[in-house]
């Protein structure tokens, strides 16, 4: 199966999991299904993504955009603006993990 986007949310119990990241990952799955995007966008749990200093982290491919998502509203914004709209959500991006992204100054 070919996906347009793949969303990985770290659910490591020692870091991101302490911030309810598993709930965020489940929200992604449910919301993608509700929007009819389940066949084109995959949302997976992940082990440690080595972004522990910025926990809880989620990375969206193919762009490789890293986010710090703490709420369902944050995840919904990523779905609406990034996945559907094609524009990364700058306010949620982890600047240190997105060094090649051209952030406005």
DSSP file (Angstrom, degrees, kcal/mol; ACC not computed):
  #  RESIDUE AA STRUCTURE BP1 BP2  ACC     N-H-->O    O-->H-N    N-H-->O    O-->H-N    TCO  KAPPA ALPHA  PHI   PSI    X-CA   Y-CA   Z-CA
    1    1 A X              0   0    0      0, 0.0     2,-0.5     0, 0.0    39,-0.0   0.000 360.0 360.0 360.0 139.0    0.0    0.0    0.0
    2    2 A X        -     0   0    0     37,-0.1     2,-0.4    39,-0.0     0, 0.0  -0.859 360.0-163.8-100.0 125.5    1.2    3.5   -0.9
    3    3 A X        -     0   0    0     -2,-0.5    38,-0.2     1,-0.1    37,-0.1  -0.846  20.4-152.1-108.1 144.7    0.8    6.2    1.7
    4    4 A X  S    S+     0   0    0     36,-3.1     2,-0.3    -2,-0.4    37,-0.2   0.815  87.1  13.7 -79.1 -31.8    1.0   10.0    1.1
    5    5 A X  E     -a   41   0A   0     35,-1.2    37,-2.1    57,-0.1     2,-0.4  -0.986  61.0-157.9-142.8 151.1    2.1   10.5    4.7
    6    6 A X  E     -aB  42  61A   0     55,-2.8    55,-3.0    -2,-0.3     2,-0.5  -0.992  12.2-159.8-131.6 124.0    3.4    8.4    7.6
    7    7 A X  E     -aB  43  60A   0     35,-3.6    37,-3.3    -2,-0.4     2,-0.5  -0.914   5.3-170.3-110.3 121.3    3.0    9.7   11.1
    8    8 A X  E     -aB  44  59A   0     51,-2.7    51,-2.6    -2,-0.5     2,-0.5  -0.953   0.8-171.2-112.8 123.8    5.2    8.3   13.9
    9    9 A X  E     -aB  45  58A   0     35,-2.4    37,-1.9    -2,-0.5     2,-0.3  -0.965  24.1-127.2-115.3 122.6    4.5    9.2   17.5
   10   10 A X  E     +a   46   0A   0     47,-2.1    37,-0.2    -2,-0.5    46,-0.1  -0.497  28.9 174.7 -67.8 128.7    7.0    8.2   20.2
   11   11 A X        +     0   0    0     35,-2.8    -1,-0.1    -2,-0.3    36,-0.1   0.084  20.1 151.3-120.9  21.1    5.3    6.3   22.9
   12   12 A X    > > -     0   0    0     34,-0.2     5,-3.3    35,-0.2     3,-1.2  -0.353  44.6-139.8 -57.1 124.5    8.4    5.4   24.9
   13   13 A X  T 3 5S+     0   0    0      1,-0.2    -1,-0.2     4,-0.2    34,-0.0   0.757  97.0  56.4 -60.4 -27.6    7.4    5.1   28.6
   14   14 A X  T 3 5S+     0   0    0      3,-0.1    -1,-0.2     4,-0.0    -2,-0.1   0.689 127.1   1.0 -82.7 -17.9   10.5    6.8   29.9
   15   15 A X  T X 5S+     0   0    0     -3,-1.2     3,-1.6    38,-0.0     4,-0.3   0.396 134.3  21.8-130.0 -91.9   10.1   10.0   27.9
   16   16 A X  G > >S+     0   0    0      1,-0.3     3,-2.2     2,-0.2     5,-1.0   0.823 114.0  66.3 -58.7 -35.0    7.3   10.8   25.5
   17   17 A X  G > <S+     0   0    0     -5,-3.3     3,-1.4     1,-0.3    -1,-0.3   0.774  90.2  65.5 -59.4 -26.6    4.9    8.3   27.1
   18   18 A X  G < 5S+     0   0    0     -3,-1.6    -1,-0.3    -6,-0.4    -2,-0.2   0.670  98.1  56.1 -67.7 -16.2    4.9   10.4   30.3
   19   19 A X  G < 5S-     0   0    0     -3,-2.2    -1,-0.3    -4,-0.3    -2,-0.2   0.071 122.9-101.6-105.5  22.1    3.2   13.2   28.3
   20   20 A X  T <>5 +     0   0    0     -3,-1.4     4,-1.4     1,-0.1     3,-0.5   0.807  68.9 151.9  67.3  31.0    0.3   11.1   27.1
   21   21 A X  H  >< +     0   0    0     -5,-1.0     4,-2.4     1,-0.2     5,-0.2   0.798  65.1  62.1 -66.5 -28.7    1.7   10.5   23.7
   22   22 A X  H  > S+     0   0    0      1,-0.2     4,-2.2    -5,-0.2    -1,-0.2   0.888 102.4  51.8 -64.3 -36.4    0.0    7.2   23.3
   23   23 A X  H  > S+     0   0    0     -3,-0.5     4,-2.3     2,-0.2    -1,-0.2   0.912 108.5  51.0 -63.1 -42.4   -3.4    9.0   23.5
   24   24 A X  H  X S+     0   0    0     -4,-1.4     4,-2.5     2,-0.2    -2,-0.2   0.909 109.5  50.4 -61.3 -42.9   -2.2   11.4   20.8
   25   25 A X  H  X S+     0   0    0     -4,-2.4     4,-2.1     1,-0.2    -1,-0.2   0.912 111.2  48.0 -63.2 -42.8   -1.3    8.5   18.5
   26   26 A X  H  X S+     0   0    0     -4,-2.2     4,-2.4     2,-0.2    -1,-0.2   0.873 109.7  53.5 -65.8 -36.4   -4.7    6.9   19.1
   27   27 A X  H  X S+     0   0    0     -4,-2.3     4,-3.0     2,-0.2     5,-0.3   0.931 106.2  52.7 -62.8 -45.2   -6.3   10.2   18.3
   28   28 A X  H  X S+     0   0    0     -4,-2.5     4,-2.7     1,-0.2     5,-0.3   0.952 110.8  47.5 -52.8 -51.8   -4.4   10.5   15.0
   29   29 A X  H  X S+     0   0    0     -4,-2.1     4,-2.0     1,-0.2    -2,-0.2   0.922 114.8  45.0 -57.7 -47.5   -5.7    7.0   14.0
   30   30 A X  H  X S+     0   0    0     -4,-2.4     4,-2.5     1,-0.2    -1,-0.2   0.910 114.8  47.0 -65.6 -43.0   -9.3    7.7   15.0
   31   31 A X  H  X S+     0   0    0     -4,-3.0     4,-1.7     2,-0.2    -1,-0.2   0.885 110.9  51.3 -69.5 -38.5   -9.3   11.1   13.3
   32   32 A X  H  <>S+     0   0    0     -4,-2.7     5,-3.1    -5,-0.3     6,-0.7   0.911 112.3  47.6 -62.9 -41.3   -7.7    9.9   10.1
   33   33 A X  H ><5S+     0   0    0     -4,-2.0     3,-1.6    -5,-0.3    -2,-0.2   0.932 110.0  52.0 -63.7 -45.9  -10.3    7.1    9.9
   34   34 A X  H 3<5S+     0   0    0     -4,-2.5    -1,-0.2     1,-0.3    -2,-0.2   0.810 111.0  48.3 -61.4 -30.7  -13.2    9.6   10.6
   35   35 A X  T 3<5S-     0   0    0     -4,-1.7    -1,-0.3    -5,-0.1    -2,-0.2   0.407 116.5-112.6 -90.5   1.8  -12.0   11.8    7.8
   36   36 A X  T < 5S+     0   0    0     -3,-1.6     3,-0.2    -4,-0.3    -3,-0.2   0.758  86.7 116.6  74.3  23.9  -11.6    8.9    5.3
   37   37 A X    >>< +     0   0    0     -5,-3.1     4,-2.3    -6,-0.2     3,-1.2   0.362  35.5 103.3-103.7   2.8   -7.8    9.2    5.2
   38   38 A X  T 34 S+     0   0    0     -6,-0.7    -1,-0.1     1,-0.3    -5,-0.1   0.818  80.6  51.1 -58.3 -34.0   -7.0    5.8    6.7
   39   39 A X  T 34 S+     0   0    0     -3,-0.2    -1,-0.3     1,-0.2    -2,-0.1   0.695 120.1  33.3 -79.0 -18.3   -6.0    4.3    3.3
   40   40 A X  T <4 S+     0   0    0     -3,-1.2   -36,-3.1     1,-0.2   -35,-1.2   0.598 116.7  50.0-113.4 -14.3   -3.7    7.2    2.4
   41   41 A X  E  <  -a    5   0A   0     -4,-2.3     2,-0.4   -38,-0.2    -1,-0.2  -0.993  65.4-157.9-130.5 129.3   -2.2    8.2    5.8
   42   42 A X  E     -a    6   0A   0    -37,-2.1   -35,-3.6    -2,-0.4     2,-0.5  -0.894   2.8-166.2-108.6 132.6   -0.6    5.9    8.3
   43   43 A X  E     +a    7   0A   0     -2,-0.4     2,-0.3   -37,-0.2   -35,-0.2  -0.968  18.3 177.0-120.4 115.1   -0.3    6.8   12.0
   44   44 A X  E     -a    8   0A   0    -37,-3.3   -35,-2.4    -2,-0.5     2,-0.2  -0.838  31.9-118.8-119.9 152.5    2.0    4.5   14.0
   45   45 A X  E     -a    9   0A   0     -2,-0.3     2,-0.3   -37,-0.2   -35,-0.2  -0.526  37.1-163.8 -72.7 153.7    3.3    4.2   17.5
   46   46 A X  E     -a   10   0A   0    -37,-1.9   -35,-2.8    -2,-0.2   -34,-0.2  -0.976  17.5-127.7-137.9 153.9    7.1    4.4   17.7
   47   47 A X  S    S-     0   0    0     -2,-0.3   -35,-0.2     1,-0.2    -1,-0.0  -0.034  74.1 -29.9 -75.8-164.1    9.8    3.5   20.1
   48   48 A X        -     0   0    0      1,-0.1    -1,-0.2   -38,-0.1     0, 0.0  -0.258  50.9-171.5 -56.4 131.2   12.3    6.2   21.0
   49   49 A X        -     0   0    0     -3,-0.1    -1,-0.1     8,-0.0     9,-0.0   0.261  46.1-112.7-104.9   7.8   12.9    8.6   18.1
   50   50 A X  S    S+     0   0    0      1,-0.1     3,-0.1     2,-0.0    -2,-0.1   0.806  90.0 112.0  62.6  32.8   15.9   10.3   20.0
   51   51 A X    >   +     0   0    0      1,-0.1     3,-2.5     6,-0.1    -1,-0.1  -0.071  30.4 135.1-116.0  31.0   14.0   13.6   20.4
   52   52 A X  G >   +     0   0    0      1,-0.3     3,-1.4     2,-0.2    -1,-0.1   0.759  62.2  62.8 -56.2 -32.4   13.8   13.2   24.2
   53   53 A X  G 3  S+     0   0    0      1,-0.3    -1,-0.3    -3,-0.1    -2,-0.1   0.642 111.4  40.2 -68.0 -11.8   14.8   16.7   24.9
   54   54 A X  G <  S-     0   0    0     -3,-2.5    -1,-0.3    13,-0.1    -2,-0.2   0.115 100.6-162.9-122.5  18.9   11.7   17.9   23.1
   55   55 A X    <   +     0   0    0     -3,-1.4    13,-0.1     1,-0.1    -3,-0.1  -0.139  62.7  46.6 -57.1 144.1    9.2   15.2   24.3
   56   56 A X  S    S+     0   0    0     11,-0.1    13,-1.1   -46,-0.1     2,-0.3   0.447  81.6 178.9 -89.4 136.6    6.6   14.4   23.3
   57   57 A X  E     - C   0  68A   0     11,-0.2   -47,-2.1   -47,-0.1     2,-0.3  -0.784  18.3-179.7-111.8 149.0    7.6   14.1   19.7
   58   58 A X  E     -BC   9  67A   0      9,-2.1     9,-3.3    -2,-0.3     2,-0.4  -0.989  12.1-157.6-135.9 139.6    5.9   13.1   16.5
   59   59 A X  E     -BC   8  66A   0    -51,-2.6   -51,-2.7    -2,-0.3     2,-0.5  -0.980   4.0-152.9-123.9 137.3    7.5   13.1   13.0
   60   60 A X  E  >> -BC   7  65A   0      5,-2.6     5,-2.0    -2,-0.4     4,-1.5  -0.931  24.8-127.6-113.1 122.8    5.6   13.2    9.7
   61   61 A X  E  45S+B    6   0A   0    -55,-3.0   -55,-2.8    -2,-0.5    -2,-0.0  -0.841  78.8  34.4-109.2 150.3    7.1   11.7    6.6
   62   62 A X  T  45S+     0   0    0     -2,-0.3    -1,-0.2   -57,-0.3   -57,-0.1  -0.964 128.1  43.9 -87.9  -7.2    7.8   12.1    3.7
   63   63 A X  T  45S-     0   0    0      2,-0.1    -2,-0.2     1,-0.1   -58,-0.0   0.783  96.0-136.1 -70.3 -25.7    8.7   15.6    4.7
   64   64 A X  T  <5 +     0   0    0     -4,-1.5     2,-0.5     1,-0.2    -3,-0.2   0.864  40.9 167.4  71.3  36.0   10.5   14.6    7.9
   65   65 A X  E   < -C   60   0A   0     -5,-2.0    -5,-2.6    33,-0.0     2,-0.4  -0.744  24.2-147.5 -89.4 126.6    8.9   17.4    9.9
   66   66 A X  E     -C   59   0A   0     -2,-0.5    28,-1.8    -7,-0.2     2,-0.3  -0.785  18.0-176.3 -97.6 134.1    9.2   17.0   13.7
   67   67 A X  E     -CD  58  93A   0     -9,-3.3    -9,-2.1    -2,-0.4     2,-0.6  -0.909  27.7-141.5-126.7 154.1    6.5   18.2   16.1
   68   68 A X  E     -C   57   0A   0     24,-2.4     2,-0.5    -2,-0.3   -11,-0.2  -0.962  31.8-178.2-110.4 108.3    6.0   18.5   19.8
   69   69 A X        +     0   0    0    -13,-1.1   -13,-0.1    -2,-0.6   -45,-0.1  -0.938  19.3 161.8-116.6 121.3    2.3   17.7   20.2
   70   70 A X        +     0   0    0     -2,-0.5     2,-0.3     1,-0.1    -1,-0.1   0.627  61.5  37.3-110.4 -18.9    0.7   17.8   23.7
   71   71 A X  S  > S-     0   0    0      1,-0.1     4,-1.9   -47,-0.0     5,-0.1  -0.852  77.8-112.2-133.8 165.0   -3.0   17.9   22.9
   72   72 A X  H  > S+     0   0    0     -2,-0.3     4,-2.9     1,-0.2     5,-0.2   0.871 118.8  59.1 -61.3 -36.7   -5.7   16.5   20.6
   73   73 A X  H  > S+     0   0    0      2,-0.2     4,-2.0     1,-0.2    -1,-0.2   0.885 104.2  50.4 -61.2 -38.6   -6.1   20.1   19.3
   74   74 A X  H  > S+     0   0    0      2,-0.2     4,-1.8     1,-0.2    -1,-0.2   0.940 112.1  46.5 -62.3 -47.6   -2.4   20.1   18.3
   75   75 A X  H  X S+     0   0    0     -4,-1.9     4,-2.3     1,-0.2    -2,-0.2   0.893 110.8  52.8 -62.9 -40.5   -2.8   16.8   16.5
   76   76 A X  H  X S+     0   0    0     -4,-2.9     4,-2.9     1,-0.2    -1,-0.2   0.884 106.6  53.0 -62.8 -38.9   -5.9   18.0   14.7
   77   77 A X  H  X>S+     0   0    0     -4,-2.0     4,-2.9     2,-0.2     5,-0.6   0.882 108.1  50.6 -64.1 -38.4   -4.0   21.1   13.6
   78   78 A X  I  X>S+     0   0    0     -4,-1.8     5,-2.3     3,-0.2     4,-1.3   0.912 112.7  46.5 -65.3 -42.2   -1.3   18.9   12.1
   79   79 A X  I  <>S+     0   0    0     -4,-2.3     5,-2.7     3,-0.2     6,-0.3   0.959 119.3  39.9 -62.7 -50.0   -4.0   16.8   10.2
   80   80 A X  I  <>S+     0   0    0     -4,-2.9     5,-1.1     3,-0.2    -2,-0.2   0.939 128.4  27.6 -67.4 -49.7   -5.8   19.8    9.0
   81   81 A X  I  <5S+     0   0    0     -4,-2.9     6,-2.6    -5,-0.2    -3,-0.2   0.910 133.2  25.8 -84.4 -43.8   -2.9   22.1    8.1
   82   82 A X  I  X<S+     0   0    0     -4,-1.3     4,-1.4    -5,-0.6    -3,-0.2   0.955 127.5  35.0 -88.2 -57.6   -0.1   19.7    7.2
   83   83 A X  I  4<S+     0   0    0     -5,-2.3    -3,-0.2     2,-0.2    -4,-0.2   0.950 135.3  22.3 -66.4 -50.2   -1.6   16.4    6.1
   84   84 A X  I  4<S+     0   0    0     -5,-2.7    -3,-0.2    -6,-0.2    -4,-0.2   0.906 132.8  38.6 -83.8 -44.8   -4.7   17.9    4.3
   85   85 A X  T  4<S-     0   0    0     -5,-1.1    -3,-0.2    -6,-0.3    -2,-0.2   0.659  96.4-131.1 -85.3 -16.8   -3.5   21.4    3.6
   86   86 A X  S  < S+     0   0    0     -4,-1.4     2,-0.5     1,-0.2    -4,-0.2   0.586  70.1 111.2  80.7   9.6    0.1   20.6    2.7
   87   87 A X        -     0   0    0     -6,-2.6    -1,-0.2    -9,-0.1    -2,-0.1  -0.963  67.5-124.1-122.5 119.1    1.6   23.3    5.0
   88   88 A X        -     0   0    0     -2,-0.5     2,-1.2    -6,-0.1     3,-0.1  -0.187  26.2-114.9 -56.1 150.3    3.6   22.3    8.1
   89   89 A X    >>  -     0   0    0      1,-0.2     3,-1.4     2,-0.0     4,-0.8  -0.744  30.8-170.0 -91.3  94.8    2.4   23.8   11.4
   90   90 A X  G >4 S+     0   0    0     -2,-1.2     3,-0.9     1,-0.3    -1,-0.2   0.843  79.0  60.2 -58.4 -38.5    5.4   26.1   12.3
   91   91 A X  G 34 S+     0   0    0      1,-0.3    -1,-0.3    -3,-0.1    -2,-0.0   0.736 111.1  41.7 -66.5 -20.0    4.2   26.9   15.8
   92   92 A X  G <4 S+     0   0    0     -3,-1.4   -24,-2.4   -18,-0.1    -1,-0.3   0.505  91.6 109.2-100.9  -7.6    4.3   23.2   16.7
   93   93 A X  B << S-D   67   0A   0     -3,-0.9     2,-0.9    -4,-0.8   -26,-0.3  -0.397  71.1-126.5 -72.7 146.3    7.5   22.3   15.0
   94   94 A X    >>  -     0   0    0    -28,-1.8     3,-1.2     1,-0.2     4,-0.7  -0.829  19.3-159.8 -91.1 105.2   10.7   21.5   17.0
   95   95 A X  G >4 S+     0   0    0     -2,-0.9     3,-1.1     1,-0.3    -1,-0.2   0.871  87.7  56.2 -56.7 -41.0   13.2   24.0   15.5
   96   96 A X  G 34 S+     0   0    0      1,-0.3     3,-0.3    -3,-0.1    -1,-0.3   0.772 111.6  43.7 -64.4 -25.3   16.2   22.0   16.8
   97   97 A X  G <4 S+     0   0    0     -3,-1.2    -1,-0.3     1,-0.2    -2,-0.2   0.432 110.8  55.5 -99.9  -0.7   15.0   18.8   15.0
   98   98 A X    X<  +     0   0    0     -3,-1.1     3,-1.5    -4,-0.7    -1,-0.2  -0.446  62.1 154.0-123.6  56.4   14.0   20.6   11.7
   99   99 A X  T 3  S+     0   0    0     -3,-0.3    -1,-0.1     1,-0.3    -2,-0.1   0.729  71.6  50.4 -64.7 -22.8   17.3   22.3   10.9
  100  100 A X  T 3  S+     0   0    0     -3,-0.1    -1,-0.3     2,-0.1     2,-0.3   0.531  84.4 106.2 -93.3  -4.5   16.7   22.5    7.1
  101  101 A X  S <  S-     0   0    0     -3,-1.5     2,-1.5    -6,-0.2    -3,-0.1  -0.565  75.4-126.0 -75.6 136.8   13.2   24.1    7.4
  102  102 A X        -     0   0    0     -2,-0.3     2,-0.2     3,-0.0    -1,-0.1  -0.621  31.8-169.9 -86.9  84.1   13.2   27.8    6.5
  103  103 A X        -     0   0    0     -2,-1.5     2,-0.0     1,-0.1     0, 0.0  -0.521  27.6-109.9 -73.6 138.5   11.7   29.3    9.5
  104  104 A X              0   0    0     -2,-0.2    -1,-0.1     1,-0.1     0, 0.0  -0.375 360.0 360.0 -65.4 148.3   10.7   33.0    9.1
  105  105 A X              0   0    0     -3,-0.1    -1,-0.1    -2,-0.0    -2,-0.0   0.417 360.0 360.0-104.1 360.0   12.9   35.4   11.1
